[in-house]
């Protein structure tokens, strides 16, 4: 779970310019206005990371090679 959180935090920082995904207890810090394009980029990065992880797991389980 730590790897997933670290990955999502990196994506949020890079694409959405959000420093942390941990609740800060302040509307100013917990709610962010983002563009549709930035949101799409973040979702695409998360999707690609999931696909890559799936390929790694599949390849690690393949003992035929």
N, C-alpha and C positions, 0 to 999 in steps of 0.2 A: 504494500500500500504506500510505503514511503516513496518508492520509485515513481508511482503514478502521481502522487502529490507534487513531487519535484518536477516532473515533466509538465504537469498542468500549470504550475507556477511559472516555469520558464516560458511556456506559450503565452500566458497572461502578460508577463513582463514584456516579451518581445512584440507581440501583436496588438495588445490592448493597452499597454503602458500602465498596467496595474501591478504594483509592487508585491502584494501578498494576497493570497486567497483566504487568509484567516480573518474571521470577523474581528473588527476593531472596536465595536460598540459605539460607533459614531456614523450618522448618516453620511456625513461629508467623506468619510473614509471607506464606508461599506457600499455605497452606491456610486456607480460610474456611468457616465454617458459615453457610449462608444458608437462609432459609425457602423453601418451595416457591412461595409467592406471589411473593416477590422474584425468584426464578429465572424464573418465568413472565413477570413484568413485563419482565425484561431480555431474554428471548427475543422477546417481542412487540415491544419497542422495536427490536431488531435486524431483525426481519422487516419492520416498517413502514418502517424506513430503507432496506432493500433494495428494497422495492416503490417507494418514492419515487424512489430512484436509477434504477430501471428505467424509470419514467415519464419522468424527465428525459432519459434517453438516447434513449428512443423519440421524444419530442417534438423533441429536437435533430436527429434523423435524418429527421424528417418535413419534406419540402420542398414538399409539396402546398399548404400553407396560405398 
